[in-house]
Amino acid sequence: MQNTSNRLFSGRDILGFAILALIIFVLLPVALDSFRLNLFGKYLTYAFVAVGLVLCWGMGGILSLGQGVFFGLGGYCMAMFLKLEASTPENTAIQSTPGIPDFMDWNQLTALPWWWEPFNSLVFSLFAVVAVPVVFALIIGVAMFRRRVGGVYFAIITQAFAAILTILIIGQQGFTGGVNGITDLRTLNGWDIRTDSAKEILYFVNGALLFLCLLAAQYVRKSKLGRLLIAMRDQEDRVRFSGYDVASFKIFIFCLGAAFAGIGGAMFTLQVGFMSPTLVGIVPSIEMVIFCAVGGRLSILGAVYGALLVNWAKTSLSESFPELWLLGLGGLFIAVVMVFPNGLAGVYAQHIEPRLLALKGRSKPTAAPNEAPAE
């Protein structure tokens, strides 16, 4: 009988993808009004980061507490293009220097900085959305993994990078918009992104791009690379002594997670209409890890559900109990660690799926090696 563990999609995988597609593309658009649908569109942008964390942390054992850096870099690259498009000489005629972003004029800049110039091109901006986070991740990865820095030390270093970038963005107000970020974004290549119909279209684009990232993650998970990542997570020295270049695999998967986060950041900018340093720092980076943990750090689909659930709970609690929502978020994370450490995906695999299979009168299928829970 053919071994199905190496197939890209098992029957269970197909069912999981189909259910998620039904929720994102059918149920939510039908059940929610434009405002709430746009909120869930924002939540989906965080799912890109959570999926990348499944590959880095869940499979590779690389806990990054700085994914907000890559999310923010992708978002700023898109925001720079949108801001330049909104800052035509006609739209900025009242400024001292027409034709540059308003925050530059407020800070007495008289010309567009040279490194802003390429972002007049949409093609370059779309390329930069992925390339800039990947290059930044490559620099960090080579510097850290070639020196075998890992575990808690790597987590602390990535957290430090998030703090540094936040301080840099806020401090360079004339070039980045400072603490306010880049706001008043209006059009994408002449298309008004502020209307309800545009937000709905962007929601579906967001969902489609997320599924492309999920397919890429599924390919990695089922490939030889995925099996090596699991082995590296559990017995890194044994993999290294077997002749594999562990550092190169870590660098690659870290860069792939950064690319996913950059795409999510760009879609956040389009969906919400601004980008600010509050989305780059330590707190949002830790929240992104919580999304992954709640959904299940071993499940790419669980990561999407985790991002949706945590952000929906955050919005609901902040609306009803604005002074308590942080406590609720902290309690949720403690519950994940103590009660169901494998997240929603683990709850489903251990408690729901066996009952569903029992109803069908057949035994539970054996999990593939790269689906085994991590200690």
N, C-alpha and C positions, 0 to 999 in steps of 0.2 A: 504494500500500500504506500502511496506517495506521501512523503513527509510534507505537511502543510506549514510547518513553522517558518520555512524560508520564503513562502509566497508573500507577495507584497500585501495582499489583502486576504484574510481569512473570512469566513462567513460572519463571524462576530465583528470583525473590523468593518465590513460592509454595512452591517446593521447599525453600528455605532455612528458611522459617517452619515448614513441616511437619516437617522433620527436627528442628529445635530443640524443637518441641512434643512430638514423640515421645520425645526424650531426657528432657525435664523431667517430663512427665506419665505416661510409661509405663516407660521403661528404668530410670531412677534409683529410682522407688518400688519396682519389682520387685526390683532387684538389691541394694538397700541395706537394712540394718536401721534401726530407729527412730533410733538415735544418729547414724549416718552420714547418714541422710536429713535430720535436723535440722541437721547441719553444712552440707550443701549448700543447705538453706533459708537459712542465714546467708550463704552465698556469693552466693545470688541477690539478697540485699538490696544487695550491693555492685554488682550489675549495673545497678541503677537509676542509680547515679551514673555508671557507665561509659557507658551509653547517652546520658545528658545531656552527657557530655564529648565524645562523637562529634559532637553537634550544635554545641557551643560551640567546641571546639578543632579537630576534624577538618574541619568544614564552615565555621565562622565565623572560624577562626584566633584564637580567644580562649582562650589557655591560662590556666586557673584552677588555682592551687595551693592553693585554699582550699575545695574542695568538701566537705571534712569538716565545715566550718561548717554548711552546709545539711543535711547528713546528721545532724549532731548536734542541730540545732534541731528537726528533725522527730521525732527519737528522744526528745528531752526533752519535747516536747509530749505525746507518747503516754505516756511514763513518768510524767508528772505526774498524768494522769488515773488510771492504774493504781495509782499510789502512794496517791492520795486514796481510791480505792475500797478499798485494803487497810488504810487507817488509820481505820477506824470506831472510835467510842468503845469498842465491845466488844473489838476486836482490840488496842487500845492502852490498856487499862484500867490497866496497871502503870506507865504513864508519869506524870510529874508533871502534864502537860497532855494528857489523853486527846483523841483526835480529830484530832491533827495528825501528820504524818510523824515517824518516830522521830528522824531526824537533826536536825529542828528542836527537838525536846524536848531532845536532847543538848546543843544550843547555846543553851539557856535561852530559846528563843522561847516565848511564852505564847499566841500566837494565829496563825492562818493568815494569811500576807501577802495583801493585797487582790488582787494580780495572780495568785495561785494560785486564787482563788475560782472564776473561770469554768471552770477545768478539772475542776470537779465534773460538768460536762456532757459526755457522750460526743460529742454533735453538735458542740459548740464545739471540742472537742479534735481531732476529725477535720478540721474546717475549719482549725484552727490548724496542723495538720501540714503543710498546703500553704501556707497564707497567711503564716505567720511566716517561713519561708525565702524566699518570693517577695518579701515586703516588704523583708527585709534585702538581698536581691539587687538589688531596685529602687533602694534607697538607694545601694548601692555602684555600680551601673551608671550611674545618673544623674550621680553625682559624678565618675566616671572617664571614661565614654564621651563625655559632653557636653564634656569638656575634651580629648578625643582622646588620652587616656592608653591605651596599648596595648602589645602585645609583652611584652618582659621586665619592663617597669616595672609593668604590670598584674599579671603573675604574682607579682612580689615583694610588691605591695600586698595581694593576696589571701592570700599566705602570712603577712603581718603580721596580717591580720584573724584568721586561724586561731590564731596565737599569742596574740593579745589575748583572744579568747573563751575559750581554754583557761585562761589566767591568771585571768580573771574568774570562771569557773565554780569553779575550785579555791579562789579567795580568798573567795568568798561561800558558805562551807560551810553556814551555817545556812539558806540559801535553796535551795541546789542539791545538797546532799549532798557537796560538795567533791570531793576526789580519789577517794573511793569511788564517787561517782555516786549514782544512784537505784536501789536494789536491793530485793529481797524483793517483787517484783511477782507477784501471785497470780491475779487474776481480771480478765476483761474483761466488764463488765456482768453479773457473776454467773457467767460461764463460766470454769472453772478452766483456765488456759493452761499449767499445769505438767505435765500428763499427756502420755504418749506419743501418745495419739490426738489430743489438741489440737495437738501439734506437727506431726503429719502433716496435719491439716486446714489449719493455718496455712501449711504448705509449699505446698499447692495454691492457697490464696488468694494467696500470694506470687507463684506462677507466673502466675496469672491477671492480677494487677495488672501484672506485668512485661510481659505480652503487650499489655495496654492501652497501656502507655507505649511499647512498640515500634511499635504501630500509629500512635500520635500522632507518633512520630519519623519513621516511614515517610511519613506524610502531609506533614510538613515537608520531608523530603528530596526528595520528588517534586513539590513545589509550586513556585510562582514564588519564594516566600521562600527555598527551598532553593537555587535557582539564584543568587539575589542573594547569599546567604551565601557561596557558592563564589566569586563574582565579588569580593566584599568581601575575602575571604581572599587572593586573588591580586592584585587591583588595586583597593585601597580608594579611592584618590584618583579613579580613573576612574569608579567608581560614584557617588561624591559629586558629581563634576562633571556627571554625567548627571541630577542633580536629585533623587536619593534621599536620604532622611534616614538616613544610615548609623548614627548613634548610636541611633536608635529601634529599628532591627533588631537591633543588638547587645544593647540592653537587654532586648528581648523574648526572644531566644534564651538569654541568660544567666539570666533569670528562669525560663524553661521548664526549663533544666537544674537550677536550684535546686529547682523543684517536684518533679522526678523524684527528686532526692537526698533531699528531705524525706520522700517516700513510702517510699523505701528505709530511711531511719532509723527511721521508725515501725514498719515491718515487722521490722527488726532487734530493736527493743525487745520486740515481741511474740514473736518467734521465740526469742530468747536469754534474755529475762527480766530485762534490766537495761540501763542506759545510763550511760556514764561519760565524763569528759573525755578519756580516752585515745583516743576515737574521733573527736575533734573537731579535734585539733591538726595540726601540720605533717606529721608522719610519716604518719599515715593518709591525709592529703590527697595526699601524693606517691604513696603506694601506689595510690590510686584512679586516678591518671594512668597508672601502670604497667599496671593492668588494661586500660585503654583502649588503650594503646600495644601491648601484647602481642596483644590481639585484633585490632587494626587500627583506627586512629583514623578511618578512612573508612567503617567498616562497623558498623551498629548491631547486627547479629547477631554479628559478630566480637567486639564489646565484651562480650557476654554470655559467650561462650566464654572470652575472656581473663580475666574475673572468676572463672569457675569453675576454670580451669586454674591460675592463679596462686595462688589460695587453697588449692586442693587440694595443690599443690606445697608451699606454705608449711606446711600442716598436716603433710604427710608428712615433710618435712625436719625440722620442729621435733620430731616424735615420734622420729625415728631419729637425727638429728644436731642436738640442741638448740643446740649452740654454733656451728653452721655455716650455719643456715638463712638468716641475714641475708646472708651471702656469696653463697649460692645465688640469693637474690632479686636482689641487685645484679648478679650475672653474667647472670641472665635479662634484665634491663633493658639491659645492655650489648650482649647478643646481638641484642636487638630493634633497637637503634639501628644496629648495624654490619652485621648479616647480613640481617635482613628488616625494613626500616624500616616497611613497611606491615602488619606483624603477621601473625597467622594468616590473616587474610582475603587478604592479599597473597600469601602462600605458596600458598593454594588457587587464587587467580586466575591466578598465573603458572606454577605447576607441576602442579597436580592437575587443574584444570578442562580445560586443553587436552588432556590425555591422555584424560580421560573423553569429551570431544567427538570425539577422534580414533577412539576405540573405536566411537562411534556413526556414524562416517563423515561427519561434517559439520564445518564450520569454526566457530571460536569467534565468538560474537556480539559486536558492537561495544558497548563500555561506554557507558552514558549519561554525559552531560557531568558530572553531579554525582557520578559514581563514579570519576572520574579521580584517580590518585594525586596527592597534594599534595607539592610540593617542600619 
